[in-house]
Amino acid sequence: MSKSKYGLNTICTHVGEIKDEQFKGAVSPIYLSTSYQFDDVDVKRYPRYFNTPNQEYLSKKIAALEHAEAGMIFGSGMAAVSTVFLAFLKQGDHIVVQNTLYGGTSNFIREEFPKYGIEFTFTDGYEVSDFEAAIRPNTKLIHIETPSNPLLTITDIKGVADLAKSKNIITTIDNTFASPVNQTPIDFGIDIIIHSATKYLGGHSDILAGAVACNSAHMHTIFNVAKNLGGSLSDMTVWLLERSMKTLALRVKAQNKNAKKMAQFLSDHDDVKQVFYPGLKTHPQYALAKSQMKGFGGMLSFELVDGLDAMAFQKELKLIKSSMSLAGVESTMLSPHKTSHALMTQEERDKIGVSDNLIRFSVGIESRKDLIADIEQAIEAVKNSKLQVQNE
């Protein structure tokens, strides 16, 4: 059977594995060498050139999952983002960027692009019309993120891709929150897919990595910049990532199921003010999300009712970890204004709706009844503490 016909779990398990021809082991061997023969070989391998055996083969898995021609693994998600942007933008060029996106990406654009003479515009919203209104004659790139971090807004992938193609503009997307299990943007016309592989691709909170998938021509352009910036990944970590991705589909589907149930629970809770999750029918873009996603993901955000402090609540959690990052098999919560969006100003956060009381919830694979019990006890602890203070 052609590898392009493999099912999702088969791709996760087998595509991109290195066959152990010598000892016939069941898993890929690790090639830790940083020095390879340069003459009489088909490929001149060098770690900074992203083509050691483990780097090369894992890239094939990334490409297969994203329905792309080529893939590349980076040292972090931001290494992937910055390399892609700098590969297609030069002095005098302009990029249109979605206003609701990862704070690190936003900060990179605001702090670094002026040094290079690259112009940028953050959209007023995330409708296709918002992107169209921001385009200039020198626009070379449009960057989107859907579902967005941390408010889970949904952008019309095909709509933005069609708009960009009509104007000969390249499109990039941060597909981290969805993962290729839930969303394959190339099928909707997006040119370049970017991941923080630290998140769902790694899935166990022990790997720092990034990934890119696109056609071969775009990858050639990206590689020519990547080899100069040096954002490659050690082969030990590459091997660990390949191992982790064998269970990607199983993990993400379990997290999808858990997150939807937790979103419903929180929506019905008297002490919860608002829930942001595209799998809820009350989400304003539920229909759009359903049309372009195979699953709604394991991420959600919520706000407690006025008077219940988000930080105090997180400190009372016993099972759910109050922790940085996301998408591990363990459930975590954090306050975006202190973490992912801490580099943005208060004014910038207020503009995109990231309040100080917003809590981002990365739902893991634990039993839902245990997650619910932990949330309930934390809320009660905060309420009792508040009542005690009032009575003193």
Secondary structure, DSSP 8 states (H G I E B T S, - for coil): --GGG--HHHHHHHTT----TTT--SS------S----SS-SS---GGGT-SHHHHHHHHHHHHHTT-SEEEEESSHHHHHHHHHHHH--TT-EEEE-SSS-HHHHHHHHHHHHHHT-EEEE-SSSSHHHHHHH--TTEEEEEEESS-TTT-----HHHHHHHHHHTT-EEEEE-TTTHHHH--GGGGT-SEEEEETTTTTT-SS----EEEEE-HHHHHHHHHHHHHHT----HHHHHHHHHHHTTHHHHHHHHHHHHHHHHHHHHT-TTEEEEE-TTSTTSTTHHHHHHH-SS--SEEEEEE-TTS-HHHHHHT-SSSEE-SS--SSS-EEE-GGGTTTTTS-HHHHHHHT--TTEEEEE--SS-HHHHHHHHHHHHHHHHHHHHHHHH-
